[in-house]
């Protein structure tokens, strides 16, 4: 017998007890890095001639703060005490959820929940994408390989971009609600939904059995704790600060929403002893889903109207808290329905329509993908057929197009993307669905209704909330950009730059040309090499990045000088990424120190207007994965006059999801896409102008 030499995958949580704790960074190092990050903002506010003077002032703030008699060492010791009483992490155990998510009272719809669009299943009898569009080859955009759109070597195509995109394209504003035509659920839609749910259920079982391999990167093992928070959990609105429902990782059902009728549908077989439950066969899940669909259709045809309580989950959090309490007090049955939803594996939304593709004159717009994005982001009619509090919601349109929407607080979007990637690895297997089916199950036999009983006050609240939700959705200018002229292969082989650092410099250049000033920029750094680690900040706006951006429109410099500055900016960015990922980021550290302040305590370092300015993430960005299984991803802008940008960088194709606000006169998602495209083209010209020996400095 020949034995395999390949090592066996480690169990899911094999490394948890070996992971180091998230360190409390050195105070002096954090302050030094923070002060240095202010240089571009100081120049922006005070002018280049005053940088030295204003920078020295911040250095004195830092020196006083960190002195032996200063407040910094006191707060540092308090942070160490917090770490001492925290079971896993001073940040995750005590601070992060509340400060980043649960005390934020803004509506989840668009503002907080993220979305991820699945690629088309190859077995779909009616492909949902435009002719010629595949995951790797988008519908052809207006390619400009020779940069002919540029209005001169340094001009950045300004005249062309202004003449074509200077207006607001109200592509989304109420248009979808006006033109969408709901029909009903289709057989293929149910089949794909049953397959996806089966795959998600399999993932839960693998995690419960520790059969999902532990993640290991070049930096070492990664924390798998978030895998425990993926399923069977919801966010619960409470006054001033939300919380999580108690998880029931043995719950056998999913929450299914069909035209706002809600059902619990079993997707797991009964447990055998203490063993994790096995998922039902996909054909059985399909049979139960079809029974729920038939029941919903009979109710709809009979004139019954569902209570649209799901609409309220998108409301301002304290308002939703009051309305949820009203619903609970109205009938004991409502508590049962809430509990069933909170305990369920995931929510599954079977939409009775396909979001239509609207015409556009924008050559960079992937209109079918944009329509899919809008449905994943908010749906129609103010968030109908959705439950925004659920940690994971799989959405399937009636042409089989699918996506997931996630509530951001329990896990970072990166983790569900791994689950979805696993689910999509195997397309729908029709051989798993026998042609002869058994009798349709009766209500209560594997599926049941989850109804709400509400009063007229709640009906009126739902009506008012619907209008508020519609206003948020109408104000969201969300779209995708599939950039295919070159991607990460070219960046590594020709530009000789780290792809993520390169893309971030593209965004810096695009932002400055779009807005005319430098802004604090957020990029997510994963800290999963630490126990219960989540994220820290990569401050893309650095002195090196600012100098590079200025060089691109400085006619006195040649492309050799620009390339050298690009390389420095990319090197700095890579170093910042490594530092933040290794637990030496200073943003979470400073946040932790600030919240240790007690009444009567203060310090100029926190009162300085540049402290707040340096955290105005008007350019909020995050890279996800290569995106081979996905069409797009995205999240809302963090500031009303900013952009929210998520991207997936593949070898040949980069997929951006962008969002800004229609109500802001200074931003335009359409225009910014063209800024990105022009920045990509300008950087390519700079890199290709270098002789091979000069393209090797990373």
KEVO-149906 format. One record per residue (C-alpha): residue number from 1; residue in three letters; x, y, z. Coordinates in steps of 0.25 Angstrom, whole numbers, m for minus. Example, Ala and Ser with C-alpha at 12.3 -4.5 7.8 and 13.67 -1.06 7.14 Angstrom:
PT    nr   rest      px      py      pz
PT     1    ALA      49     m18      31
PT     2    SER      55      m4      29
This chain:
PT    nr   rest      px      py      pz
PT     1    UNK       0       0       0
PT     2    UNK       5      14      m4
PT     3    UNK       2      25       6
PT     4    UNK       0      39       2
PT     5    UNK      11      48       7
PT     6    UNK       1      60       7
PT     7    UNK      m2      66      21
PT     8    UNK     m16      64      26
PT     9    UNK     m23      77      27
PT    10    UNK     m24      82      42
PT    11    UNK     m37      82      49
PT    12    UNK     m45      95      48
PT    13    UNK     m41     100      62
PT    14    UNK     m28      93      64
PT    15    UNK     m20     105      65
PT    16    UNK     m30     114      73
PT    17    UNK     m22     111      87
PT    18    UNK      m9     114      80
PT    19    UNK     m12     127      74
PT    20    UNK      m5     139      81
PT    21    UNK     m14     150      87
PT    22    UNK     m16     163      80
PT    23    UNK      m4     172      86
PT    24    UNK      m6     186      91
PT    25    UNK       4     193      82
PT    26    UNK      15     201      88
PT    27    UNK      10     215      91
PT    28    UNK      22     223      85
PT    29    UNK      21     215      72
PT    30    UNK       7     217      71
PT    31    UNK       8     232      73
PT    32    UNK      20     233      63
PT    33    UNK      12     226      52
PT    34    UNK      m1     234      55
PT    35    UNK       7     248      55
PT    36    UNK      13     244      42
PT    37    UNK       0     240      35
PT    38    UNK      m5     255      38
PT    39    UNK       6     261      28
PT    40    UNK      m3     261      16
PT    41    UNK     m15     266      24
PT    42    UNK      m6     277      30
PT    43    UNK      m2     281      16
PT    44    UNK     m16     281      11
PT    45    UNK     m21     290      22
PT    46    UNK      m9     299      25
PT    47    UNK      m1     299      12
PT    48    UNK      13     294       9
PT    49    UNK      20     305      16
PT    50    UNK      14     302      29
PT    51    UNK      15     287      30
PT    52    UNK      28     287      38
PT    53    UNK      21     297      49
PT    54    UNK       8     290      49
PT    55    UNK      15     276      50
PT    56    UNK      24     280      61
PT    57    UNK      11     285      69
PT    58    UNK       5     270      67
PT    59    UNK      19     264      71
PT    60    UNK      18     273      84
PT    61    UNK       4     268      87
PT    62    UNK       9     253      85
PT    63    UNK      22     256      94
PT    64    UNK      13     262     105
PT    65    UNK       3     251     104
PT    66    UNK      14     240     105
PT    67    UNK      22     246     116
PT    68    UNK      24     239     129
PT    69    UNK      15     250     136
PT    70    UNK       5     250     124
PT    71    UNK      m8     244     122
PT    72    UNK      m3     234     111
PT    73    UNK       3     224     121
PT    74    UNK      m9     224     130
PT    75    UNK     m18     221     118
PT    76    UNK      m8     210     114
PT    77    UNK      m9     203     127
PT    78    UNK     m24     204     127
PT    79    UNK     m24     197     114
PT    80    UNK     m14     187     120
PT    81    UNK     m24     184     131
PT    82    UNK     m35     183     121
PT    83    UNK     m27     173     113
PT    84    UNK     m24     165     127
PT    85    UNK     m39     163     129
PT    86    UNK     m43     160     114
PT    87    UNK     m43     145     112
PT    88    UNK     m38     146      97
PT    89    UNK     m36     160      93
PT    90    UNK     m36     174      99
PT    91    UNK     m42     179      86
PT    92    UNK     m52     169      82
PT    93    UNK     m57     164      95
PT    94    UNK     m60     178     101
PT    95    UNK     m60     190      91
PT    96    UNK     m61     186      76
PT    97    UNK     m76     182      74
PT    98    UNK     m82     193      82
PT    99    UNK     m73     204      76
PT   100    UNK     m72     200      62
PT   101    UNK     m87     195      60
PT   102    UNK     m97     193      72
PT   103    UNK     m97     207      77
PT   104    UNK     m98     212      63
PT   105    UNK    m113     216      61
PT   106    UNK    m114     218      46
PT   107    UNK    m123     209      38
PT   108    UNK    m116     196      33
PT   109    UNK    m121     197      19
PT   110    UNK    m110     202      10
PT   111    UNK    m102     209      22
PT   112    UNK     m97     196      29
PT   113    UNK    m101     183      22
PT   114    UNK     m92     178      11
PT   115    UNK     m95     170      m2
PT   116    UNK     m88     160     m10
PT   117    UNK     m93     155     m24
PT   118    UNK     m92     141     m28
PT   119    UNK     m87     137     m42
PT   120    UNK     m98     130     m51
PT   121    UNK    m100     115     m49
PT   122    UNK     m96     109     m62
PT   123    UNK    m108     100     m62
PT   124    UNK    m118     112     m63
PT   125    UNK    m127     110     m74
PT   126    UNK    m129     125     m75
PT   127    UNK    m116     132     m73
PT   128    UNK    m118     145     m65
PT   129    UNK    m107     153     m71
PT   130    UNK    m106     160     m84
PT   131    UNK    m101     153     m96
PT   132    UNK     m86     152     m96
PT   133    UNK     m84     154     m81
PT   134    UNK     m77     143     m73
PT   135    UNK     m70     144     m60
PT   136    UNK     m56     145     m66
PT   137    UNK     m60     153     m79
PT   138    UNK     m70     164     m76
PT   139    UNK     m79     171     m86
PT   140    UNK     m69     179     m95
PT   141    UNK     m66     192     m89
PT   142    UNK     m61     204     m97
PT   143    UNK     m46     199     m97
PT   144    UNK     m35     210     m99
PT   145    UNK     m22     202     m99
PT   146    UNK     m15     214    m105
PT   147    UNK     m20     224     m96
PT   148    UNK     m26     232    m107
PT   149    UNK     m37     238     m97
PT   150    UNK     m26     246     m90
PT   151    UNK     m26     261     m93
PT   152    UNK     m11     261     m93
PT   153    UNK       0     253     m86
PT   154    UNK      m3     260     m72
PT   155    UNK     m18     263     m74
PT   156    UNK     m24     251     m69
PT   157    UNK     m35     252     m80
PT   158    UNK     m42     263     m72
PT   159    UNK     m49     269     m84
PT   160    UNK     m55     256     m88
PT   161    UNK     m59     251     m74
PT   162    UNK     m66     265     m71
PT   163    UNK     m73     265     m84
PT   164    UNK     m78     251     m82
PT   165    UNK     m81     249     m67
PT   166    UNK     m82     263     m61
PT   167    UNK     m97     261     m59
PT   168    UNK    m103     252     m48
PT   169    UNK    m108     239     m55
PT   170    UNK    m121     237     m47
PT   171    UNK    m120     223     m52
PT   172    UNK    m126     217     m39
PT   173    UNK    m135     228     m33
PT   174    UNK    m148     221     m32
PT   175    UNK    m147     215     m46
PT   176    UNK    m147     201     m42
PT   177    UNK    m159     202     m33
PT   178    UNK    m166     208     m45
PT   179    UNK    m162     197     m56
PT   180    UNK    m161     184     m48
PT   181    UNK    m172     175     m51
PT   182    UNK    m174     164     m40
PT   183    UNK    m179     151     m46
PT   184    UNK    m177     139     m37
PT   185    UNK    m166     129     m32
PT   186    UNK    m161     119     m43
PT   187    UNK    m156     105     m43
PT   188    UNK    m142     108     m46
PT   189    UNK    m141     118     m35
PT   190    UNK    m146     108     m25
PT   191    UNK    m136      98     m30
PT   192    UNK    m124     107     m29
PT   193    UNK    m129     112     m16
PT   194    UNK    m130      98     m10
PT   195    UNK    m116      95     m15
PT   196    UNK    m110     107      m9
PT   197    UNK    m117     105       4
PT   198    UNK    m112      90       4
PT   199    UNK     m98      95       2
PT   200    UNK     m99     105      13
PT   201    UNK    m105      95      22
PT   202    UNK     m93      85      19
PT   203    UNK     m83      96      23
PT   204    UNK     m90      98      36
PT   205    UNK     m89      83      38
PT   206    UNK     m74      83      34
PT   207    UNK     m71      94      44
PT   208    UNK     m78      87      55
PT   209    UNK     m70      74      52
PT   210    UNK     m57      82      50
PT   211    UNK     m56      77      36
PT   212    UNK     m54      91      30
PT   213    UNK     m39      92      29
PT   214    UNK     m33     102      38
PT   215    UNK     m28     114      30
PT   216    UNK     m13     116      29
PT   217    UNK      m6     128      22
PT   218    UNK       9     131      20
PT   219    UNK       7     139      33
PT   220    UNK       3     127      40
PT   221    UNK     m10     121      45
PT   222    UNK     m23     130      45
PT   223    UNK     m34     131      55
PT   224    UNK     m46     123      52
PT   225    UNK     m55     128      63
PT   226    UNK     m64     136      53
PT   227    UNK     m68     123      47
PT   228    UNK     m76     120      59
PT   229    UNK     m84     133      57
PT   230    UNK     m88     131      43
PT   231    UNK    m101     124      45
PT   232    UNK    m113     123      54
PT   233    UNK    m112     138      59
PT   234    UNK    m118     151      57
PT   235    UNK    m116     165      62
PT   236    UNK    m126     170      72
PT   237    UNK    m130     185      73
PT   238    UNK    m129     190      88
PT   239    UNK    m129     204      93
PT   240    UNK    m116     211      90
PT   241    UNK    m108     199      87
PT   242    UNK    m112     186      80
PT   243    UNK    m108     172      83
PT   244    UNK    m109     158      77
PT   245    UNK    m119     147      79
PT   246    UNK    m115     134      86
PT   247    UNK    m110     125      76
PT   248    UNK    m116     111      73
PT   249    UNK    m106     104      65
PT   250    UNK    m115      92      65
PT   251    UNK    m128      99      59
PT   252    UNK    m132      90      47
PT   253    UNK    m139     101      39
PT   254    UNK    m136     113      30
PT   255    UNK    m145     126      29
PT   256    UNK    m152     126      16
PT   257    UNK    m158     139      11
PT   258    UNK    m168     138      m1
PT   259    UNK    m174     151      m5
PT   260    UNK    m173     155      10
PT   261    UNK    m180     142      15
PT   262    UNK    m170     136      25
PT   263    UNK    m168     121      27
PT   264    UNK    m159     112      35
PT   265    UNK    m154     101      25
PT   266    UNK    m146      89      31
PT   267    UNK    m133      87      24
PT   268    UNK    m126      77      34
PT   269    UNK    m130      63      37
PT   270    UNK    m133      60      52
PT   271    UNK    m120      59      60
PT   272    UNK    m115      46      65
PT   273    UNK    m111      47      79
PT   274    UNK    m100      58      81
PT   275    UNK     m96      58      66
PT   276    UNK     m97      70      58
PT   277    UNK    m110      69      49
PT   278    UNK    m108      65      34
PT   279    UNK    m114      74      23
PT   280    UNK    m126      68      16
PT   281    UNK    m124      64       2
PT   282    UNK    m125      76      m8
PT   283    UNK    m137      69     m14
PT   284    UNK    m144      69      m1
PT   285    UNK    m141      83       2
PT   286    UNK    m147      86     m12
PT   287    UNK    m159      79      m9
PT   288    UNK    m161      86       4
PT   289    UNK    m158     100      m2
PT   290    UNK    m168      97     m13
PT   291    UNK    m179      94      m3
PT   292    UNK    m176     107       4
PT   293    UNK    m177     114      m9
PT   294    UNK    m190     107     m13
PT   295    UNK    m196     111       1
PT   296    UNK    m192     126      m1
PT   297    UNK    m198     126     m15
PT   298    UNK    m211     120      m9
PT   299    UNK    m211     131       2
PT   300    UNK    m208     142      m8
PT   301    UNK    m219     137     m18
PT   302    UNK    m228     137      m6
PT   303    UNK    m226     152      m4
PT   304    UNK    m218     150       9
PT   305    UNK    m208     161      11
PT   306    UNK    m195     158      20
PT   307    UNK    m191     167      31
PT   308    UNK    m179     174      26
PT   309    UNK    m171     174      39
PT   310    UNK    m158     172      31
PT   311    UNK    m159     186      26
PT   312    UNK    m157     191      40
PT   313    UNK    m143     184      41
PT   314    UNK    m137     194      32
PT   315    UNK    m141     206      40
PT   316    UNK    m133     215      50
PT   317    UNK    m129     206      61
PT   318    UNK    m136     212      73
PT   319    UNK    m149     214      65
PT   320    UNK    m148     199      61
PT   321    UNK    m146     196      76
PT   322    UNK    m159     203      80
PT   323    UNK    m167     197      68
PT   324    UNK    m162     183      71
PT   325    UNK    m166     184      85
PT   326    UNK    m180     188      81
PT   327    UNK    m181     176      72
PT   328    UNK    m176     167      83
PT   329    UNK    m187     173      93
PT   330    UNK    m198     171      83
PT   331    UNK    m198     156      83
PT   332    UNK    m190     145      89
PT   333    UNK    m190     138      75
PT   334    UNK    m180     149      70
PT   335    UNK    m170     145      80
PT   336    UNK    m170     131      74
PT   337    UNK    m168     137      60
PT   338    UNK    m157     146      64
PT   339    UNK    m150     134      71
PT   340    UNK    m152     125      59
PT   341    UNK    m145     136      50
PT   342    UNK    m134     138      60
PT   343    UNK    m131     124      62
PT   344    UNK    m131     120      47
PT   345    UNK    m119     116      39
PT   346    UNK    m120     128      29
PT   347    UNK    m131     135      23
PT   348    UNK    m135     131       9
PT   349    UNK    m142     142       0
PT   350    UNK    m150     136     m12
PT   351    UNK    m153     149     m20
PT   352    UNK    m165     148     m29
PT   353    UNK    m158     157     m40
PT   354    UNK    m144     159     m47
PT   355    UNK    m139     173     m45
PT   356    UNK    m139     179     m59
PT   357    UNK    m127     184     m66
PT   358    UNK    m129     199     m69
PT   359    UNK    m123     206     m81
PT   360    UNK    m111     214     m79
PT   361    UNK    m101     222     m88
PT   362    UNK     m89     220     m79
PT   363    UNK     m79     211     m86
PT   364    UNK     m73     206     m73
PT   365    UNK     m87     201     m67
PT   366    UNK     m89     187     m66
PT   367    UNK    m104     189     m65
PT   368    UNK    m109     175     m63
PT   369    UNK     m99     174     m51
PT   370    UNK    m103     187     m46
PT   371    UNK    m118     183     m46
PT   372    UNK    m114     170     m38
PT   373    UNK    m106     179     m28
PT   374    UNK    m118     188     m26
PT   375    UNK    m127     175     m22
PT   376    UNK    m116     170     m13
PT   377    UNK    m114     183      m6
PT   378    UNK    m129     187      m4
PT   379    UNK    m139     180     m13
PT   380    UNK    m151     188     m17
PT   381    UNK    m162     196     m10
PT   382    UNK    m154     200       2
PT   383    UNK    m148     187       5
PT   384    UNK    m159     177       3
PT   385    UNK    m157     162       5
PT   386    UNK    m145     165      14
PT   387    UNK    m140     163      28
PT   388    UNK    m128     173      30
PT   389    UNK    m125     168      44
PT   390    UNK    m121     154      39
PT   391    UNK    m106     151      39
PT   392    UNK    m107     145      25
PT   393    UNK    m118     146      15
PT   394    UNK    m118     138       2
PT   395    UNK    m126     145      m9
PT   396    UNK    m131     138     m21
PT   397    UNK    m138     145     m32
PT   398    UNK    m148     138     m41
PT   399    UNK    m138     136     m52
PT   400    UNK    m129     129     m43
PT   401    UNK    m119     141     m41
PT   402    UNK    m114     140     m26
PT   403    UNK    m107     148     m16
PT   404    UNK    m104     149      m1
PT   405    UNK    m107     161       8
PT   406    UNK    m100     162      21
PT   407    UNK    m102     169      35
PT   408    UNK     m88     174      37
PT   409    UNK     m86     172      52
PT   410    UNK     m85     157      55
PT   411    UNK     m74     155      44
PT   412    UNK     m66     162      34
PT   413    UNK     m70     160      20
PT   414    UNK     m58     153      17
PT   415    UNK     m63     141      25
PT   416    UNK     m76     139      18
PT   417    UNK     m69     141       4
PT   418    UNK     m61     128       8
PT   419    UNK     m75     121      10
PT   420    UNK     m81     126      m2
PT   421    UNK     m68     122     m10
PT   422    UNK     m70     108      m5
PT   423    UNK     m84     107      m8
PT   424    UNK     m82     112     m22
PT   425    UNK     m71     102     m25
PT   426    UNK     m81      92     m29
PT   427    UNK     m92      96     m38
PT   428    UNK    m106      91     m37
PT   429    UNK    m106      76     m39
PT   430    UNK    m119      72     m46
PT   431    UNK    m116      57     m44
PT   432    UNK    m118      60     m29
PT   433    UNK    m133      63     m32
PT   434    UNK    m141      51     m37
PT   435    UNK    m151      53     m48
PT   436    UNK    m162      46     m39
PT   437    UNK    m166      54     m27
PT   438    UNK    m173      49     m15
PT   439    UNK    m186      55     m10
PT   440    UNK    m185      70      m6
PT   441    UNK    m184      71       9
PT   442    UNK    m195      77      17
PT   443    UNK    m193      89      25
PT   444    UNK    m186      86      38
PT   445    UNK    m179      74      32
PT   446    UNK    m165      80      30
PT   447    UNK    m170      94      28
PT   448    UNK    m179     104      35
PT   449    UNK    m184     118      34
PT   450    UNK    m177     129      43
PT   451    UNK    m188     140      43
PT   452    UNK    m189     153      51
PT   453    UNK    m201     159      57
PT   454    UNK    m200     174      57
PT   455    UNK    m209     186      61
PT   456    UNK    m212     198      52
PT   457    UNK    m202     207      59
PT   458    UNK    m191     197      54
PT   459    UNK    m198     197      40
PT   460    UNK    m196     212      40
PT   461    UNK    m182     211      45
PT   462    UNK    m179     201      34
PT   463    UNK    m184     211      23
PT   464    UNK    m176     222      29
PT   465    UNK    m163     213      30
PT   466    UNK    m165     209      15
PT   467    UNK    m164     223      11
PT   468    UNK    m152     226      19
PT   469    UNK    m146     213      13
PT   470    UNK    m149     217      m1
PT   471    UNK    m142     231       1
PT   472    UNK    m130     224       6
PT   473    UNK    m130     214      m6
PT   474    UNK    m133     226     m16
PT   475    UNK    m121     233     m10
PT   476    UNK    m111     222     m13
PT   477    UNK    m103     223     m25
PT   478    UNK     m98     209     m26
PT   479    UNK     m91     202     m38
PT   480    UNK     m80     193     m42
PT   481    UNK     m68     195     m51
PT   482    UNK     m62     182     m58
PT   483    UNK     m48     187     m61
PT   484    UNK     m42     177     m72
PT   485    UNK     m31     185     m79
PT   486    UNK     m21     179     m69
PT   487    UNK     m21     173     m55
PT   488    UNK     m12     167     m45
PT   489    UNK      m4     159     m54
PT   490    UNK       1     171     m61
PT   491    UNK       3     179     m48
PT   492    UNK      13     168     m44
PT   493    UNK      20     165     m57
PT   494    UNK      21     178     m63
PT   495    UNK      18     189     m53
PT   496    UNK      26     181     m43
PT   497    UNK      17     186     m32
PT   498    UNK       9     179     m21
PT   499    UNK      m6     178     m27
PT   500    UNK     m13     183     m15
PT   501    UNK      m4     195     m13
PT   502    UNK      m4     198     m27
PT   503    UNK     m20     198     m27
PT   504    UNK     m20     207     m15
PT   505    UNK     m11     217     m22
PT   506    UNK     m21     217     m34
PT   507    UNK     m32     221     m24
PT   508    UNK     m24     232     m18
PT   509    UNK     m21     238     m32
PT   510    UNK     m36     236     m36
PT   511    UNK     m41     243     m23
PT   512    UNK     m31     255     m24
PT   513    UNK     m35     257     m38
PT   514    UNK     m50     256     m35
PT   515    UNK     m50     264     m22
PT   516    UNK     m38     273     m23
PT   517    UNK     m33     270      m9
PT   518    UNK     m27     259      m1
PT   519    UNK     m36     251       8
PT   520    UNK     m33     241      20
PT   521    UNK     m35     227      13
PT   522    UNK     m39     215      20
PT   523    UNK     m35     201      15
PT   524    UNK     m38     188      23
PT   525    UNK     m26     180      29
PT   526    UNK     m29     167      35
PT   527    UNK     m24     163      48
PT   528    UNK     m28     149      48
PT   529    UNK     m14     144      52
PT   530    UNK     m18     147      66
PT   531    UNK     m29     141      75
PT   532    UNK     m42     147      72
PT   533    UNK     m35     157      62
PT   534    UNK     m44     165      53
PT   535    UNK     m39     177      46
PT   536    UNK     m30     189      47
PT   537    UNK     m28     201      38
PT   538    UNK     m18     203      26
PT   539    UNK     m17     218      24
PT   540    UNK     m15     219       9
PT   541    UNK     m13     234      10
PT   542    UNK       2     235      13
PT   543    UNK      12     245      10
PT   544    UNK      18     236      m1
PT   545    UNK       4     234      m7
PT   546    UNK       2     249      m7
PT   547    UNK      15     252     m14
PT   548    UNK      12     241     m24
PT   549    UNK      m2     247     m27
PT   550    UNK       3     261     m29
PT   551    UNK      14     256     m38
PT   552    UNK       4     250     m48
PT   553    UNK      m2     264     m52
PT   554    UNK      12     271     m51
PT   555    UNK      17     274     m65
PT   556    UNK      31     278     m59
PT   557    UNK      33     263     m56
PT   558    UNK      35     251     m65
PT   559    UNK      30     237     m65
PT   560    UNK      43     232     m58
PT   561    UNK      41     241     m46
PT   562    UNK      26     237     m46
PT   563    UNK      30     223     m46
PT   564    UNK      39     224     m35
PT   565    UNK      29     232     m26
PT   566    UNK      19     221     m30
PT   567    UNK      29     210     m25
PT   568    UNK      31     218     m12
PT   569    UNK      16     219      m9
PT   570    UNK      14     205     m12
PT   571    UNK      25     201      m3
PT   572    UNK      20     209       8
PT   573    UNK       6     204       6
PT   574    UNK      11     189       7
PT   575    UNK      18     193      20
PT   576    UNK       6     199      26
PT   577    UNK      m2     187      22
PT   578    UNK       8     178      29
PT   579    UNK       9     186      41
PT   580    UNK      m7     187      43
PT   581    UNK      m9     172      40
PT   582    UNK       2     169      50
PT   583    UNK      m5     176      62
PT   584    UNK       3     189      61
PT   585    UNK      m8     197      55
PT   586    UNK     m10     210      62
PT   587    UNK     m24     214      59
PT   588    UNK     m31     203      68
PT   589    UNK     m20     206      79
PT   590    UNK     m23     221      79
PT   591    UNK     m38     218      79
PT   592    UNK     m36     208      91
PT   593    UNK     m28     219      99
PT   594    UNK     m38     230      96
PT   595    UNK     m50     221     102
PT   596    UNK     m42     220     115
PT   597    UNK     m43     234     118
PT   598    UNK     m51     237     130
PT   599    UNK     m60     249     133
PT   600    UNK     m51     262     134
PT   601    UNK     m39     256     127
PT   602    UNK     m35     261     113
PT   603    UNK     m23     263     105
PT   604    UNK     m20     272      92
PT   605    UNK     m16     260      84
PT   606    UNK     m31     256      84
PT   607    UNK     m37     270      84
PT   608    UNK     m28     274      72
PT   609    UNK     m37     276      60
PT   610    UNK     m28     267      51
PT   611    UNK     m30     255      60
PT   612    UNK     m45     255      56
PT   613    UNK     m41     259      41
PT   614    UNK     m31     248      40
PT   615    UNK     m43     238      42
PT   616    UNK     m52     244      32
PT   617    UNK     m52     232      23
PT   618    UNK     m58     239      11
PT   619    UNK     m51     229       3
PT   620    UNK     m55     216      10
PT   621    UNK     m49     203       3
PT   622    UNK     m47     189       5
PT   623    UNK     m41     177      m4
PT   624    UNK     m48     164      m3
PT   625    UNK     m43     153     m12
PT   626    UNK     m40     150     m26
PT   627    UNK     m55     149     m28
PT   628    UNK     m55     137     m38
PT   629    UNK     m68     132     m32
PT   630    UNK     m75     146     m31
PT   631    UNK     m80     157     m40
PT   632    UNK     m78     168     m30
PT   633    UNK     m78     172     m16
PT   634    UNK     m80     185      m9
PT   635    UNK     m84     194       3
PT   636    UNK     m90     208       6
PT   637    UNK     m81     220       7
PT   638    UNK     m77     224      21
PT   639    UNK     m78     239      19
PT   640    UNK     m90     246      11
PT   641    UNK     m79     253       2
PT   642    UNK     m70     241       0
PT   643    UNK     m70     227      m7
PT   644    UNK     m71     213      m2
PT   645    UNK     m62     204     m11
PT   646    UNK     m60     189     m10
PT   647    UNK     m52     182     m20
PT   648    UNK     m48     168     m24
PT   649    UNK     m35     167     m32
PT   650    UNK     m33     155     m41
PT   651    UNK     m22     152     m51
PT   652    UNK     m29     157     m63
PT   653    UNK     m41     165     m57
PT   654    UNK     m43     175     m46
PT   655    UNK     m58     176     m41
PT   656    UNK     m61     189     m33
PT   657    UNK     m74     192     m25
PT   658    UNK     m76     206     m23
PT   659    UNK     m86     214     m15
PT   660    UNK     m88     229     m13
PT   661    UNK    m100     238     m10
PT   662    UNK    m109     244     m21
PT   663    UNK    m112     256     m11
PT   664    UNK     m97     260     m11
PT   665    UNK     m94     270     m21
PT   666    UNK     m79     267     m21
PT   667    UNK     m79     252     m23
PT   668    UNK     m84     244     m35
PT   669    UNK     m82     229     m36
PT   670    UNK     m82     229     m51
PT   671    UNK     m72     240     m51
PT   672    UNK     m63     233     m41
PT   673    UNK     m63     220     m49
PT   674    UNK     m57     228     m61
PT   675    UNK     m47     234     m52
PT   676    UNK     m42     221     m48
PT   677    UNK     m42     216     m62
PT   678    UNK     m33     228     m66
PT   679    UNK     m24     226     m54
PT   680    UNK     m22     212     m58
PT   681    UNK     m18     216     m72
PT   682    UNK      m9     227     m67
PT   683    UNK      m2     218     m58
PT   684    UNK       0     208     m69
PT   685    UNK       6     218     m78
PT   686    UNK      16     222     m67
PT   687    UNK      20     207     m64
PT   688    UNK      21     203     m78
PT   689    UNK      30     215     m81
PT   690    UNK      41     209     m72
PT   691    UNK      52     201     m77
PT   692    UNK      51     186     m72
PT   693    UNK      63     189     m62
PT   694    UNK      55     201     m56
PT   695    UNK      42     192     m54
PT   696    UNK      49     184     m43
PT   697    UNK      49     192     m30
PT   698    UNK      38     186     m22
